Amino acid sequence: MGRGDLVRAMYDAFAAGDRAFFEQRLRDDFTFSSPPDPHLDRDGWFERCWPAADTQQEFTVRRLIEAGDEVVVTYESRRPDGSGGTNTEVVTFDAADRIARVEVFFGWNLGSR
């Protein structure tokens, strides 16, 4: 499985609430950063971000670029109520294809359609 495929699987696993996927794939020294949550560690990510998993949201990948140890992905997310947004993330892998870092850059709010 290539890194682009792993990133797609990451969003599917998040949407499905598949914590085992992340327990296996996140490095012990994993870091996550977004504008409201700069530099969370692995435990901080599970505490702050995991509650949003398995909420029947859908992710549609609009752009995926593999560059060395990084994958840049832009996606639209939709919640069951129709709200959602567009973000771009840089997912950094180690040599064993474990996720070392995720950096989130917020896009625009899609609102309800």
trRosetta pair geometry for C-beta under 8 A, 3 or more apart (Angstrom, degrees):
i j d omega theta_ij theta_ji phi_ij phi_ji
1 5 4.5 -125 -170 94 88 132
1 6 5.8 111 132 -59 114 81
1 9 7.3 4 -178 -15 145 145
1 97 7.9 127 84 175 91 156
2 5 4.8 99 57 8 72 103
2 6 7.1 -128 105 -7 40 88
2 66 7.2 -55 162 -85 116 156
3 6 5.2 -48 -146 33 38 116
3 7 6.5 41 154 -21 66 99
3 66 5.6 123 73 -123 114 117
3 71 5.1 -166 137 -52 109 124
3 91 7.8 177 174 99 104 113
3 93 5.6 -115 -123 -16 124 153
3 97 6.5 -144 -89 -132 83 98
4 7 5.7 -51 -152 32 33 111
4 8 6.7 33 150 -15 64 103
4 64 5.2 98 -144 152 107 129
4 66 5.3 -83 -52 -56 102 115
4 71 5.8 166 -89 -130 57 132
5 8 5.7 -52 -150 37 35 111
5 9 6.2 35 151 -18 66 107
6 9 5.5 -55 -146 40 32 113
6 10 6.3 45 149 -32 64 100
6 25 7.3 162 -170 -142 114 138
6 71 7.8 174 69 -9 94 157
6 93 7.5 76 82 -89 151 135
6 97 6.3 -172 -65 180 162 110
6 99 7.9 -172 146 -63 124 97
7 10 5.3 -43 -150 23 34 119
7 11 7.1 30 154 -13 62 97
7 64 6.6 166 83 -139 138 119
7 71 4.7 -132 -47 110 146 152
7 73 5.3 180 159 -47 142 147
7 91 5.4 165 -105 42 110 155
8 11 6.2 -56 -158 34 34 105
8 12 6.6 32 147 -15 66 107
8 61 6.3 -59 -104 -36 91 149
8 64 7.5 -18 -58 -101 95 157
9 12 5.4 -55 -147 40 37 114
9 13 6.0 39 154 -22 69 106
9 21 7.0 -153 145 -157 99 137
10 13 5.8 -55 -146 36 27 110
10 14 6.4 28 153 -20 62 105
10 21 7.2 175 -115 141 51 128
10 22 7.8 83 -141 -85 83 84
10 25 7.2 -136 -97 108 97 160
10 91 7.2 165 27 -121 167 157
10 99 7.3 91 -103 -69 139 146
11 14 5.6 -50 -145 35 34 112
11 15 6.3 33 156 -17 65 106
11 59 4.0 -94 173 70 132 162
11 61 7.3 174 27 -60 159 98
11 75 6.6 -177 -107 -123 155 170
12 15 5.9 -57 -149 38 29 110
12 16 6.2 16 156 -8 65 114
12 18 7.8 11 117 19 73 133
12 59 7.6 -118 -63 47 48 119
13 16 5.8 -65 -143 47 29 104
13 18 3.9 -89 -154 62 82 117
13 21 3.6 -78 -146 55 153 162
13 22 6.6 166 128 -38 133 83
14 17 7.7 33 -179 -70 29 31
14 18 7.6 -69 -46 41 22 80
14 22 7.8 72 -79 -55 76 123
14 52 8.0 6 176 100 106 88
14 53 5.1 -113 -167 -116 64 96
14 59 7.7 59 68 -26 113 140
15 53 7.4 -119 -76 -154 10 69
15 54 7.3 99 159 -84 30 35
15 56 7.4 50 -173 -139 87 15
15 57 5.6 -123 -121 73 91 73
15 58 6.6 59 -131 -102 144 33
15 59 6.1 -135 -52 -2 128 102
16 53 7.9 -21 71 178 35 97
16 54 6.4 2 147 -95 23 79
17 53 4.6 127 -103 137 63 102
17 54 2.5 15 -56 -60 122 122
18 21 4.4 52 119 -5 110 115
18 22 7.5 137 105 -7 70 84
19 22 5.7 -61 -160 42 47 106
19 23 6.0 51 145 -26 77 104
19 46 8.0 63 -142 -131 111 108
19 50 7.0 41 -105 -147 105 126
19 53 7.3 125 -70 103 79 162
20 23 5.4 -49 -140 35 35 115
20 24 6.3 30 160 -15 65 108
21 24 6.2 -70 -159 40 24 105
21 25 6.0 -5 159 0 65 122
22 25 5.8 -66 -127 49 31 97
22 26 5.2 21 180 -17 75 114
22 46 7.7 156 121 -90 139 95
22 50 8.0 -150 65 -101 163 108
23 26 7.1 -40 -113 33 14 99
25 98 5.8 174 -171 -140 49 66
25 99 5.2 46 143 2 95 104
26 30 4.3 -30 -177 -50 98 158
26 42 5.6 136 142 -127 132 111
26 45 7.6 -162 -138 72 155 147
26 98 6.9 78 -179 179 7 95
26 99 5.2 -40 -104 67 55 104
27 30 4.7 147 60 -57 75 79
27 42 7.5 -134 87 -73 55 127
27 94 6.2 88 -72 -14 134 133
27 98 4.8 110 -64 128 81 123
27 99 6.5 -141 -6 81 82 49
27 100 5.0 21 7 -104 141 58
28 42 6.5 -85 -164 -13 33 157
29 41 7.6 -65 -156 -146 44 96
29 42 7.4 -118 -130 -27 5 114
29 100 7.4 0 87 -150 86 79
30 41 7.0 106 81 -173 66 54
30 42 4.3 87 55 -80 105 93
30 45 6.8 -57 116 8 118 147
30 99 6.2 39 -119 106 118 86
30 100 6.3 -157 -109 -160 62 27
30 101 6.9 176 -156 -79 60 41
30 102 7.9 17 -176 2 101 89
31 39 5.8 -25 -166 -145 118 61
31 40 6.8 146 -159 74 61 48
31 41 6.2 -39 -101 -106 68 46
31 42 7.9 -67 -70 -46 35 62
31 100 7.6 2 27 151 79 63
31 101 5.0 -4 63 -116 87 87
31 102 7.8 -161 100 34 53 59
32 37 6.8 -2 114 119 99 118
32 39 7.8 135 72 -140 43 15
32 40 4.5 -22 64 60 95 103
32 41 8.0 -169 21 -75 82 1
32 44 7.3 -155 48 93 108 99
32 45 4.4 100 8 -92 144 117
32 49 6.9 -76 139 -16 164 147
32 101 7.4 176 -78 -158 39 55
32 102 4.9 1 -118 62 79 98
32 103 7.9 179 -157 -79 43 36
32 104 7.6 23 -177 -11 85 106
33 37 6.9 -166 -144 103 37 70
33 38 5.0 21 -142 -141 97 53
33 39 5.3 14 -88 -53 103 47
33 40 7.1 173 -77 14 47 73
33 101 7.8 0 8 -172 97 98
33 102 7.5 -178 31 95 58 58
33 103 5.1 -5 64 -119 101 72
33 104 6.8 -162 98 26 52 75
34 37 4.9 33 50 50 91 89
34 38 7.4 -128 58 -72 36 46
34 103 7.7 155 -76 -167 52 44
34 104 3.7 -9 -99 62 96 121
34 106 7.0 79 -169 -46 101 95
35 38 7.5 -8 -151 -58 17 86
35 104 7.6 -93 -3 95 70 96
35 106 5.8 -53 3 -3 127 121
37 40 5.2 -8 163 -35 108 119
37 44 7.6 167 -173 148 114 115
37 48 5.7 143 -121 139 146 157
37 49 7.5 -160 77 -56 173 100
40 44 3.4 -144 -164 107 95 123
40 45 4.9 134 117 -60 127 69
40 48 6.0 -111 -117 30 155 138
40 49 7.7 156 82 -16 164 112
41 44 4.9 95 47 11 63 108
41 45 7.1 -118 102 -10 32 88
42 45 5.8 -53 -151 30 29 112
42 46 6.7 24 154 -13 63 104
43 46 5.8 -55 -151 38 34 109
43 47 6.2 31 152 -17 67 110
44 47 5.6 -58 -144 41 31 111
44 48 5.7 8 166 -3 70 115
45 48 6.3 -64 -131 48 23 94
45 49 5.1 -26 -172 27 66 121
45 50 7.1 87 134 -34 65 90
46 49 7.2 -50 -91 55 13 81
46 50 4.6 12 -157 -21 53 137
47 50 7.1 42 -23 26 9 106
48 51 7.9 -88 161 17 19 101
49 52 6.1 -58 -175 29 55 111
49 53 7.7 65 136 -35 74 94
50 53 5.3 -33 -163 3 57 119
52 55 5.9 -63 -175 -1 53 135
52 57 7.7 2 163 -3 92 142
55 79 6.7 -25 124 -134 113 95
55 80 7.6 -125 149 -4 78 104
56 79 7.5 80 88 -160 79 58
56 80 4.9 29 100 -52 123 114
57 77 5.4 11 170 -176 125 100
57 78 6.2 164 -160 81 74 44
57 79 5.0 -36 -101 -96 93 58
57 80 7.4 -100 -82 -26 51 68
57 84 7.4 140 -151 -107 106 104
58 77 7.0 159 80 -154 46 53
58 78 4.7 -9 54 56 96 99
59 75 5.0 1 -170 175 96 138
59 76 7.3 155 -154 79 48 48
59 77 5.4 -19 -98 -100 71 77
60 75 6.2 153 74 -161 43 80
60 76 4.7 -7 56 55 101 97
60 77 7.9 -173 20 -78 70 32
60 78 7.6 34 -6 -6 105 107
61 64 5.5 7 176 -44 129 114
61 73 6.1 -59 -136 -163 103 107
61 74 7.5 107 -162 78 60 50
61 75 5.1 -42 -100 -99 49 94
62 74 4.8 -55 68 102 102 97
62 75 6.1 167 8 -104 84 32
62 76 6.2 75 -35 -17 118 90
62 86 7.4 -5 10 -142 146 112
63 72 7.2 -26 122 117 103 90
63 73 6.7 166 90 -151 65 39
63 74 4.0 33 42 34 104 107
63 88 7.6 -13 67 -115 118 101
64 71 6.5 -8 -166 -177 86 104
64 72 7.3 163 -150 85 36 54
64 73 4.9 8 -106 -108 77 84
64 74 7.8 -135 -60 29 50 62
65 71 7.0 158 79 -159 46 55
65 72 4.5 -7 56 56 100 101
65 73 7.7 -166 24 -70 62 47
66 70 7.6 161 -156 93 46 51
66 71 5.3 -22 -101 -104 65 81
67 70 5.2 -16 71 70 86 96
67 71 7.6 154 24 -94 68 31
67 72 6.6 19 11 -6 116 104
69 92 5.8 40 125 -159 98 77
69 93 5.2 -140 -173 62 80 76
69 94 7.3 28 -160 -100 128 18
69 95 8.0 -52 -113 -70 120 51
70 90 5.5 -16 -164 -171 121 94
70 91 6.7 142 -157 74 63 47
70 92 5.2 -29 -97 -97 80 69
70 93 7.4 -177 -84 13 30 78
71 90 7.5 157 78 -155 43 47
71 91 4.7 -14 58 59 94 101
71 93 7.4 50 -7 -19 98 110
72 88 6.7 5 -177 -177 89 103
72 89 7.5 175 -149 87 48 43
72 90 5.4 -17 -100 -102 74 73
72 91 8.0 -175 -79 20 27 71
73 88 7.0 171 89 -151 41 58
73 89 5.4 -12 61 58 90 88
73 91 6.7 13 7 -1 113 112
74 86 6.7 20 -180 -180 94 98
74 87 7.2 -167 -143 99 59 38
74 88 4.5 -25 -94 -97 82 85
74 107 7.3 75 -151 -54 101 144
75 86 7.1 -173 94 -144 37 62
75 87 6.4 -10 57 60 79 77
75 89 7.7 -14 14 11 105 105
76 84 6.2 61 173 140 82 131
76 85 7.4 -162 -147 105 60 27
76 86 5.1 -30 -96 -93 69 82
76 110 6.5 61 -153 -53 107 148
77 84 4.8 -163 96 -155 60 103
77 85 6.0 1 50 53 95 65
77 86 7.8 175 14 -85 70 33
77 87 7.2 8 -5 12 112 104
78 82 7.0 -28 -163 -143 99 28
78 83 7.6 150 -150 84 56 32
78 84 4.0 -55 -97 -61 46 150
78 110 7.4 -57 -92 74 79 147
79 82 7.1 -35 73 33 74 21
79 83 5.1 -3 41 64 115 80
79 84 5.8 180 1 -71 72 80
81 112 7.0 -66 138 -100 79 109
82 111 7.9 -7 129 137 94 49
82 112 3.9 59 110 -137 123 80
82 113 5.7 -146 -169 33 112 65
83 109 7.6 -27 -167 -172 90 97
83 110 7.2 143 -170 73 44 85
83 111 6.4 -45 -124 -154 71 23
83 112 5.7 -37 -70 -66 65 73
84 109 7.7 149 93 -162 37 58
84 110 4.5 -9 79 47 84 125
84 111 8.0 -52 44 33 60 18
85 106 7.2 -23 155 -159 141 87
85 107 6.2 157 165 69 91 88
85 108 6.5 -165 -152 99 84 36
85 109 4.9 -44 -99 -111 98 48
85 110 5.6 -163 -91 -2 32 86
86 107 3.6 -55 96 83 86 145
86 108 5.6 14 42 48 106 70
86 110 6.5 99 -26 -51 87 102
87 104 5.7 -17 -178 -163 132 96
87 105 6.6 148 -168 75 77 50
87 106 5.6 -44 -111 -118 92 42
87 107 5.3 -150 -85 4 32 95
88 104 7.7 143 82 -158 45 50
88 105 4.7 -18 68 64 93 106
88 107 6.4 96 -13 -53 82 107
89 102 5.8 -10 -173 -168 119 93
89 103 6.6 155 -157 78 64 48
89 104 5.1 -22 -102 -101 91 64
89 105 7.1 -177 -82 20 39 72
90 101 7.7 -3 107 111 90 97
90 102 7.3 159 80 -153 52 44
90 103 4.5 -1 51 53 100 103
90 105 7.8 52 -11 -10 92 107
91 99 6.2 -53 -171 -134 100 104
91 101 7.6 169 -154 89 38 55
91 102 5.4 -6 -106 -105 71 81
92 99 7.4 102 74 -161 51 60
92 100 4.8 -60 105 65 96 102
92 101 4.2 13 43 52 118 95
92 102 7.6 -153 19 -69 75 38
92 103 7.9 46 -14 -4 105 97
93 97 5.4 -13 -170 -133 132 42
93 98 6.7 136 -154 65 75 32
93 99 6.2 -50 -100 -100 66 43
93 100 6.3 130 -143 3 14 96
94 97 7.3 -87 68 -12 63 13
94 98 5.1 -6 38 56 110 86
94 100 5.0 110 -45 -54 89 118
99 102 6.7 7 176 -47 120 97
110 113 7.3 -34 151 -42 103 102
